[in-house]
Amino acid sequence: MKPGGQVLLLEHMRSANPVLGALMDAVNPLVVRMMGANINRRTVENVRVSGLKLESVEDLGMGGIFKLIVAGVSQ
């Protein structure tokens, strides 16, 4: 990405709710086999440690499962 560029991510991820998050962890192996996608990723933390600068994280509902993440190049 060029300087000043942005990455826009519309992501599903593990809920921060302890009960819902534990349930997502428990059923994740089955979901991966059926659909091919992990439902318990910690995407905001992964973006943070990737070297990108988090500009905003918007909770889109469903217990914090869906988020719009805007990130840019750290300068």
N, CA and C atoms as an extended XYZ file, in Angstrom:
225
Properties=species:S:1:pos:R:3:atomname:S:1:resname:S:1:resid:I:1 pbc="F F F"
N         0.850       -1.160        0.000 N   MET     1
C         0.000        0.000        0.000 CA  MET     1
C         0.902        1.231        0.000 C   MET     1
N         0.494        2.236       -0.757 N   LYS     2
C         1.302        3.449       -0.824 CA  LYS     2
C         1.041        4.324        0.411 C   LYS     2
N         1.992        5.198        0.755 N   PRO     3
C         1.793        6.093        1.898 CA  PRO     3
C         0.498        6.886        1.756 C   PRO     3
N        -0.249        6.974        2.836 N   GLY     4
C        -1.515        7.680        2.844 CA  GLY     4
C        -2.692        6.816        2.441 C   GLY     4
N        -2.414        5.574        2.000 N   GLY     5
C        -3.495        4.666        1.610 CA  GLY     5
C        -4.224        4.111        2.816 C   GLY     5
N        -5.370        3.499        2.556 N   GLN     6
C        -6.174        2.901        3.624 CA  GLN     6
C        -6.571        1.486        3.250 C   GLN     6
N        -6.746        0.675        4.282 N   VAL     7
C        -7.312       -0.652        4.149 CA  VAL     7
C        -8.669       -0.614        4.838 C   VAL     7
N        -9.716       -1.024        4.126 N   LEU     8
C       -11.055       -1.103        4.700 CA  LEU     8
C       -11.408       -2.574        4.833 C   LEU     8
N       -11.744       -3.000        6.030 N   LEU     9
C       -12.066       -4.397        6.291 CA  LEU     9
C       -13.461       -4.497        6.895 C   LEU     9
N       -14.320       -5.279        6.286 N   LEU    10
C       -15.622       -5.610        6.850 CA  LEU    10
C       -15.482       -7.046        7.303 C   LEU    10
N       -15.384       -7.257        8.609 N   GLU    11
C       -14.966       -8.541        9.144 CA  GLU    11
C       -15.929       -9.101       10.181 C   GLU    11
N       -15.964      -10.427       10.221 N   HIS    12
C       -16.614      -11.115       11.336 CA  HIS    12
C       -15.500      -11.644       12.221 C   HIS    12
N       -15.731      -11.672       13.508 N   MET    13
C       -14.692      -12.098       14.439 CA  MET    13
C       -15.300      -12.600       15.740 C   MET    13
N       -14.452      -13.064       16.617 N   ARG    14
C       -14.869      -13.596       17.913 CA  ARG    14
C       -15.505      -12.492       18.740 C   ARG    14
N       -16.623      -12.808       19.368 N   SER    15
C       -17.306      -11.844       20.231 CA  SER    15
C       -16.506      -11.616       21.503 C   SER    15
N       -16.522      -10.378       21.996 N   ALA    16
C       -15.890      -10.059       23.281 CA  ALA    16
C       -16.751      -10.519       24.455 C   ALA    16
N       -18.023      -10.842       24.187 N   ASN    17
C       -18.908      -11.378       25.225 CA  ASN    17
C       -18.359      -12.742       25.637 C   ASN    17
N       -18.051      -12.953       26.925 N   PRO    18
C       -17.412      -14.206       27.355 CA  PRO    18
C       -18.209      -15.465       27.001 C   PRO    18
N       -19.506      -15.424       27.162 N   VAL    19
C       -20.330      -16.604       26.873 CA  VAL    19
C       -20.384      -16.867       25.368 C   VAL    19
N       -20.690      -15.829       24.598 N   LEU    20
C       -20.778      -15.980       23.148 CA  LEU    20
C       -19.408      -16.329       22.552 C   LEU    20
N       -18.355      -15.716       23.060 N   GLY    21
C       -17.004      -16.022       22.582 CA  GLY    21
C       -16.626      -17.473       22.837 C   GLY    21
N       -16.955      -17.988       24.024 N   ALA    22
C       -16.670      -19.395       24.342 CA  ALA    22
C       -17.470      -20.329       23.438 C   ALA    22
N       -18.709      -19.969       23.160 N   LEU    23
C       -19.533      -20.774       22.256 CA  LEU    23
C       -18.932      -20.771       20.848 C   LEU    23
N       -18.478      -19.628       20.405 N   MET    24
C       -17.856      -19.540       19.078 CA  MET    24
C       -16.587      -20.397       19.021 C   MET    24
N       -15.797      -20.389       20.093 N   ASP    25
C       -14.599      -21.232       20.148 CA  ASP    25
C       -14.972      -22.710       20.055 C   ASP    25
N       -16.045      -23.087       20.751 N   ALA    26
C       -16.455      -24.485       20.790 CA  ALA    26
C       -16.938      -24.997       19.424 C   ALA    26
N       -17.680      -24.175       18.698 N   VAL    27
C       -18.237      -24.632       17.421 CA  VAL    27
C       -17.332      -24.318       16.220 C   VAL    27
N       -16.254      -23.576       16.433 N   ASN    28
C       -15.388      -23.191       15.321 CA  ASN    28
C       -14.888      -24.378       14.496 C   ASN    28
N       -14.402      -25.474       15.099 N   PRO    29
C       -13.929      -26.582       14.259 CA  PRO    29
C       -15.007      -27.119       13.301 C   PRO    29
N       -16.220      -27.188       13.762 N   LEU    30
C       -17.321      -27.657       12.911 CA  LEU    30
C       -17.598      -26.655       11.779 C   LEU    30
N       -17.625      -25.376       12.134 N   VAL    31
C       -17.883      -24.335       11.123 CA  VAL    31
C       -16.783      -24.330       10.064 C   VAL    31
N       -15.528      -24.507       10.480 N   VAL    32
C       -14.418      -24.529        9.528 CA  VAL    32
C       -14.601      -25.690        8.555 C   VAL    32
N       -14.972      -26.853        9.072 N   ARG    33
C       -15.176      -28.009        8.193 CA  ARG    33
C       -16.342      -27.804        7.236 C   ARG    33
N       -17.394      -27.156        7.704 N   MET    34
C       -18.593      -26.982        6.881 CA  MET    34
C       -18.478      -25.809        5.907 C   MET    34
N       -17.870      -24.701        6.362 N   MET    35
C       -17.886      -23.468        5.566 CA  MET    35
C       -16.491      -22.977        5.176 C   MET    35
N       -15.453      -23.470        5.837 N   GLY    36
C       -14.093      -23.078        5.504 CA  GLY    36
C       -13.591      -21.809        6.160 C   GLY    36
N       -14.411      -21.192        7.002 N   ALA    37
C       -14.002      -19.923        7.627 CA  ALA    37
C       -13.977      -20.053        9.146 C   ALA    37
N       -12.937      -19.502        9.756 N   ASN    38
C       -12.873      -19.437       11.217 CA  ASN    38
C       -13.787      -18.323       11.702 C   ASN    38
N       -14.589      -18.610       12.714 N   ILE    39
C       -15.501      -17.594       13.248 CA  ILE    39
C       -14.982      -16.967       14.528 C   ILE    39
N       -13.801      -17.377       14.968 N   ASN    40
C       -13.302      -16.883       16.255 CA  ASN    40
C       -11.972      -16.145       16.139 C   ASN    40
N       -11.716      -15.542       15.013 N   ARG    41
C       -10.482      -14.765       14.866 CA  ARG    41
C       -10.569      -13.466       15.657 C   ARG    41
N        -9.420      -12.983       16.067 N   ARG    42
C        -9.334      -11.705       16.788 CA  ARG    42
C        -8.728      -10.680       15.824 C   ARG    42
N        -9.535      -10.274       14.866 N   THR    43
C        -9.057       -9.498       13.721 CA  THR    43
C        -8.544       -8.121       14.108 C   THR    43
N        -9.193       -7.432       15.033 N   VAL    44
C        -8.718       -6.091       15.426 CA  VAL    44
C        -7.299       -6.193       15.992 C   VAL    44
N        -7.053       -7.186       16.842 N   GLU    45
C        -5.718       -7.365       17.408 CA  GLU    45
C        -4.711       -7.743       16.318 C   GLU    45
N        -5.144       -8.566       15.352 N   ASN    46
C        -4.251       -8.957       14.258 CA  ASN    46
C        -3.857       -7.752       13.405 C   ASN    46
N        -4.792       -6.864       13.133 N   VAL    47
C        -4.479       -5.645       12.377 CA  VAL    47
C        -3.525       -4.777       13.182 C   VAL    47
N        -3.770       -4.682       14.480 N   ARG    48
C        -2.929       -3.845       15.353 CA  ARG    48
C        -1.469       -4.316       15.324 C   ARG    48
N        -1.235       -5.624       15.384 N   VAL    49
C         0.141       -6.137       15.420 CA  VAL    49
C         0.754       -6.273       14.027 C   VAL    49
N        -0.029       -6.039       12.970 N   SER    50
C         0.474       -6.179       11.602 CA  SER    50
C         1.385       -5.025       11.187 C   SER    50
N         1.356       -3.956       11.955 N   GLY    51
C         2.125       -2.776       11.582 CA  GLY    51
C         1.271       -1.685       10.965 C   GLY    51
N         0.001       -2.015       10.681 N   LEU    52
C        -0.919       -0.980       10.204 CA  LEU    52
C        -1.393       -0.143       11.384 C   LEU    52
N        -1.762        1.091       11.113 N   LYS    53
C        -2.282        1.985       12.159 CA  LYS    53
C        -3.803        1.926       12.124 C   LYS    53
N        -4.419        1.507       13.233 N   LEU    54
C        -5.875        1.493       13.305 CA  LEU    54
C        -6.385        2.918       13.333 C   LEU    54
N        -7.229        3.248       12.379 N   GLU    55
C        -7.823        4.580       12.337 CA  GLU    55
C        -9.204        4.583       12.972 C   GLU    55
N        -9.969        3.522       12.743 N   SER    56
C       -11.280        3.401       13.394 CA  SER    56
C       -11.748        1.956       13.369 C   SER    56
N       -12.560        1.625       14.374 N   VAL    57
C       -13.205        0.318       14.463 CA  VAL    57
C       -14.655        0.590       14.819 C   VAL    57
N       -15.561        0.205       13.927 N   GLU    58
C       -16.989        0.444       14.142 CA  GLU    58
C       -17.696       -0.882       14.353 C   GLU    58
N       -18.380       -1.001       15.495 N   ASP    59
C       -19.156       -2.205       15.798 CA  ASP    59
C       -20.451       -2.151       14.992 C   ASP    59
N       -20.683       -3.179       14.190 N   LEU    60
C       -21.869       -3.221       13.348 CA  LEU    60
C       -22.970       -4.101       13.936 C   LEU    60
N       -22.835       -4.489       15.196 N   GLY    61
C       -23.896       -5.229       15.869 CA  GLY    61
C       -23.642       -6.715       15.973 C   GLY    61
N       -24.687       -7.436       16.311 N   MET    62
C       -24.640       -8.887       16.487 CA  MET    62
C       -23.649       -9.282       17.585 C   MET    62
N       -23.682       -8.582       18.706 N   GLY    63
C       -22.812       -8.940       19.823 CA  GLY    63
C       -21.347       -8.641       19.582 C   GLY    63
N       -21.058       -7.694       18.707 N   GLY    64
C       -19.668       -7.336       18.425 CA  GLY    64
C       -19.002       -8.274       17.439 C   GLY    64
N       -19.763       -9.113       16.770 N   ILE    65
C       -19.202      -10.087       15.840 CA  ILE    65
C       -18.788       -9.426       14.525 C   ILE    65
N       -19.531       -8.428       14.079 N   PHE    66
C       -19.230       -7.762       12.801 CA  PHE    66
C       -18.684       -6.368       13.053 C   PHE    66
N       -17.557       -6.066       12.394 N   LYS    67
C       -16.917       -4.761       12.582 CA  LYS    67
C       -16.427       -4.224       11.238 C   LYS    67
N       -16.442       -2.886       11.128 N   LEU    68
C       -15.812       -2.190       10.011 CA  LEU    68
C       -14.517       -1.604       10.560 C   LEU    68
N       -13.408       -2.029        9.984 N   ILE    69
C       -12.084       -1.618       10.450 CA  ILE    69
C       -11.436       -0.774        9.349 C   ILE    69
N       -10.938        0.400        9.737 N   VAL    70
C       -10.202        1.259        8.812 CA  VAL    70
C        -8.788        1.372        9.359 C   VAL    70
N        -7.805        1.053        8.508 N   ALA    71
C        -6.409        1.094        8.923 CA  ALA    71
C        -5.585        1.748        7.825 C   ALA    71
N        -4.435        2.271        8.223 N   GLY    72
C        -3.536        2.903        7.269 CA  GLY    72
C        -2.103        2.540        7.574 C   GLY    72
N        -1.215        3.048        6.757 N   VAL    73
C         0.208        2.789        6.932 CA  VAL    73
C         0.724        3.646        8.070 C   VAL    73
N         1.445        3.024        9.004 N   SER    74
C         2.091        3.795       10.067 CA  SER    74
C         3.229        4.611        9.465 C   SER    74
N         3.364        5.850        9.929 N   GLN    75
C         4.403        6.704        9.349 CA  GLN    75
C         5.478        7.008       10.331 C   GLN    75
